[in-house]
């Protein structure tokens, strides 16, 4: 009798464990466009006309170097960009772009700070940049709309220059709610033409 009772209790316990595990999994759940908070950053969605009007500088350039510095208790990366073409604002030959996060490797235990979806620039990269004069470091610029104002310039298999942007780690907030950003690409000439068109109407 004790063996039967013990066996019954064991079976009930196993059944409860299995049902609890299955109960936490959604069956045929629709895919979600939402990202876990740790994997995304929220930014106000900006259209191209918004970025043109809000930017102090719109320029095409090549990243010469990057370095991380402390601003109060926060690490930022300063990217020096050699300007090849300026569509709006500064006519300087080089500008400094301040990016969130960085690495301090000079400490006994190196420290790194990063932000999901933050804009990044790497030495040697060609970029189309929308910038605002709001950097914490004197004379530096921030990318407009967090990462929305940074396009990488690459050459496709046909030899045409294309701008690409990846916002998949950015949640964009608009009047219609919050949506996950996507990735897009277009010919560089098209983006330049659109920007110049919006500048004429300002």
C-alpha positions in Angstrom: 0.0 0.0 0.0 2.8 2.4 0.9 4.5 1.6 -2.5 1.3 2.4 -4.4 0.8 5.6 -2.5 4.4 6.7 -2.9 4.3 5.8 -6.7 1.0 7.8 -7.1 2.5 10.9 -5.3 5.6 10.6 -7.6 3.5 10.5 -10.7 1.4 13.5 -9.6 4.6 15.5 -8.9 6.0 14.7 -12.3 2.7 15.6 -14.0 2.7 18.9 -12.2 6.2 19.7 -13.2 5.5 18.9 -16.9 2.3 21.0 -17.0 4.0 23.9 -15.3 6.8 23.8 -17.9 4.3 23.6 -20.8 2.2 26.3 -19.3 5.0 28.9 -19.7 5.5 28.3 -23.4 3.1 29.9 -25.9 2.0 27.6 -28.6 2.0 29.0 -32.1 2.7 32.5 -30.7 2.9 35.2 -33.4 6.4 36.7 -33.9 6.9 39.9 -32.1 8.5 43.1 -33.3 9.3 44.0 -29.8 12.8 43.5 -28.4 13.8 42.8 -24.8 14.7 46.0 -23.0 18.3 44.9 -22.6 18.7 44.4 -26.4 17.3 47.7 -27.7 17.3 51.5 -27.1 14.3 53.7 -27.5 14.5 56.7 -29.7 12.0 59.1 -31.3 11.4 58.1 -34.9 12.6 60.7 -37.4 11.8 61.0 -41.0 14.4 62.2 -43.5 12.9 65.7 -43.5 13.0 65.7 -39.7 16.7 64.7 -39.7 17.5 67.4 -42.3 15.8 70.2 -40.3 17.1 69.1 -36.9 20.8 68.6 -38.0 23.4 71.3 -37.7 25.7 69.5 -40.0 25.1 67.0 -42.8 28.3 65.7 -44.3 30.0 62.8 -46.1 33.4 61.8 -44.7 36.0 59.1 -43.8 36.7 58.1 -40.2 40.4 58.8 -39.5 40.6 57.6 -35.9 38.6 56.9 -32.8 39.5 57.2 -29.1 37.5 56.7 -25.9 37.4 59.4 -23.1 35.6 59.9 -19.8 32.9 62.5 -19.5 32.2 62.7 -15.8 31.5 59.0 -15.0 30.6 58.0 -18.6 32.7 56.7 -21.4 32.2 58.1 -24.8 34.1 57.5 -28.1 35.3 60.4 -30.1 35.6 59.8 -33.9 37.6 62.2 -36.0 36.0 62.4 -39.5 37.7 63.8 -42.5 35.0 65.6 -44.5 34.9 65.1 -48.3 31.6 66.8 -48.9 29.4 69.1 -46.8 25.7 69.5 -47.6 24.8 71.6 -44.6 26.6 73.5 -41.8 30.3 73.3 -41.1 32.9 73.7 -43.9 35.7 72.4 -41.7 37.9 69.7 -43.2 37.6 67.5 -40.1 34.9 67.2 -37.4 34.7 65.3 -34.1 31.7 63.0 -33.6 30.8 61.9 -30.1 29.4 58.4 -29.8 27.9 56.7 -26.7 30.1 54.1 -25.0 33.7 53.2 -25.2 36.6 51.2 -23.7 39.2 52.3 -21.2 41.9 49.7 -21.6 44.5 51.7 -19.5 43.1 50.5 -16.2 44.3 47.4 -14.3 40.9 45.9 -15.1 39.7 47.4 -18.4 36.2 49.0 -18.4 33.8 49.0 -21.3 30.4 50.7 -21.7 28.0 50.0 -24.5 24.5 50.9 -25.5 22.3 48.7 -27.7 21.7 50.2 -31.1 24.1 53.1 -30.5 25.8 54.6 -33.6 29.3 53.5 -34.2 32.1 54.6 -36.4 35.3 52.6 -37.2 38.6 53.9 -38.6 38.6 53.7 -42.4 34.8 53.7 -42.7 33.0 56.1 -45.1 29.8 57.5 -43.7 26.9 59.9 -44.5 26.2 61.7 -41.3 23.4 63.9 -39.9 24.8 65.6 -36.8 23.7 68.0 -34.1 26.0 70.3 -32.1 25.0 68.8 -28.7 28.1 66.8 -27.8 29.3 66.8 -24.2 32.9 67.3 -25.4 33.5 70.9 -26.6 33.3 71.2 -30.3 31.9 67.7 -30.9 28.7 66.6 -32.6 26.2 63.8 -31.8 24.5 61.7 -34.5 21.0 63.0 -35.0 18.3 60.7 -33.7 20.7 58.4 -31.8 21.7 56.0 -34.7 19.1 57.1 -37.3 21.5 59.8 -38.6 24.4 57.5 -39.5 24.6 55.7 -42.9 27.6 53.6 -43.9 28.8 54.1 -47.5 29.8 50.9 -49.3 30.4 50.0 -53.0 28.1 47.3 -54.4 29.1 44.6 -57.0 28.3 47.0 -59.8 30.7 49.6 -58.5 27.9 51.9 -57.4 28.1 53.6 -54.0 25.3 52.6 -51.6 24.3 53.9 -48.2 23.2 51.3 -45.6 21.7 51.7 -42.1 20.9 49.1 -39.5 18.3 50.1 -36.8 17.4 46.6 -35.7 18.6 47.2 -32.2 16.7 50.5 -31.9 13.0 50.8 -30.9 11.5 53.8 -32.6 8.7 55.7 -30.9 6.1 57.6 -33.0 2.5 58.8 -32.8 1.5 55.3 -33.8 3.3 53.6 -30.9 6.7 51.9 -30.7 8.2 49.7 -33.4 11.5 48.0 -34.0 13.7 49.7 -36.5 14.8 47.8 -39.7 17.7 47.9 -42.1 17.7 49.7 -45.4 19.9 50.6 -48.3 19.7 53.0 -51.2 22.1 54.5 -53.8 24.2 57.3 -52.3 23.2 59.6 -55.2 19.5 59.2 -54.2 20.1 60.1 -50.6 22.1 63.2 -51.6 19.4 64.3 -54.0 16.6 63.9 -51.4 18.6 65.8 -48.8 19.3 68.7 -51.2 15.6 68.8 -52.1 14.6 69.1 -48.5 17.3 71.8 -47.9 15.9 73.9 -50.7 12.5 73.9 -49.0 13.8 75.1 -45.6 
